Amino acid sequence: MLPLLLAPLLLACGDAAPGEEQPDTMVDLSTVRSGPEIQANELNGAIARQPRNPVLYARRADFRVKDGQLDAALDDINRAIELDDEPPGEFFLTKARVLRAQGKLQAAIDATAQAQQRGYNPPELHLLLGETNLAARRYTTALDYLDRVLREDADNAAALFYKGLVYANLRDTVQALDYLRASAARAPRLPEVLHQTAYLLNANRQPLAAAPYIESGLRADRSYAALWYDRGRVFDFAGQPDSAARQYARATRLDSTLYRADYRLGLYHYKGKRYAQAIRPLSRARRRSQYLPDVGLMLAESYESVGQTQSAWIAYRALVKQFPGNRHYTYKVWKVGQRLPNRQLDSLKMVYGAPPLPQPRRVPSTVPTTIEPLEVKPPTLLTPAN
């Protein structure tokens, strides 16, 4: 993560020789060409002239993975490996990065193994293996590779960051915060590092400690949606729900996949009985995670409260499917269904199925005149064996 962000700065700093005066030149900004996509395209001509040069394909693959063109990058690096009789380890590290970006964790680990077989074992490879094993939830293996990176560079912000995430997943909050804070101190302008630190502090009800990390992150990047969500949580803890809702709304505008912000915003409107406004954020949150606390129930009740009977029936039906045997949800499906025209209800049942109705209680045919007392037994005491 850090090398990708810092590389352009290092290249820019190395262009001019020390002490060499640069003339002032007016540049037409509309003609400036830069970025990984432009750099990859500029290699097209070289590849057309030398179609069997593996290095050119590998360089274009590197640019393309930075630009997010993952399928094209994989094609390029595979072509480079195919053309080279003895492909170097760097090629397989590039391939591992592409596969990791595609979410193919085991394939990425296999590619790094091929790089190591060729004697290529730099810290970047250990960092990638640490992060990939973290994503695969192989926490002990991830710690092993991250420790290798930190033995060579104790100030590696990315390794400290990933190690903090490992301990967060292991529920070791103290060590997780130690490593995340250390990473944030070394990378004070990387929003993801600051967000994860603030998120964990908020999760442990330390909003005052989280606030400085949030504000630092927003000064670095005000478009980073997760930090606005973190800011909303701080306002929630301070008992300022209106201010919190404004932060959540901004987070959802910046990133429509941030379902936690949608959930909190929907919860705010639901508690305020603004059911029409609660529907959209709650429905988006439920699409992302149906196990958020009461998200399905709040959505169903919001539909019912604004008179969207068909949508309410579908939402209650989804709850019956999610929680089979819940008599309240089954009753609500039946109750709401009574308000629908028969033809409409029948068509819905054909699509979503008809949930089982509550079974009536069985009434005994004869009622005993006397009630025998239940047998009461003393509790058995369990004593540990010596």
CORDA-V5882 format. One record per helix or strand of 3 or more residues. SS is the DSSP state (alpha for helix, beta for strand). FROM is the first residue (numbers start at 0). TO is the last residue. If there is no record, write none. Layout:
SS:FROM:TO ; SS:FROM:TO
//
This chain:
alpha:1:12 ; alpha:28:30 ; alpha:35:48 ; alpha:53:65 ; alpha:69:82 ; alpha:88:100 ; alpha:104:116 ; alpha:122:134 ; alpha:138:151 ; alpha:156:168 ; alpha:172:185 ; alpha:190:202 ; alpha:206:219 ; alpha:224:236 ; alpha:240:253 ; alpha:258:270 ; alpha:274:287 ; alpha:294:304 ; alpha:308:321 ; alpha:326:336 ; alpha:341:351
//
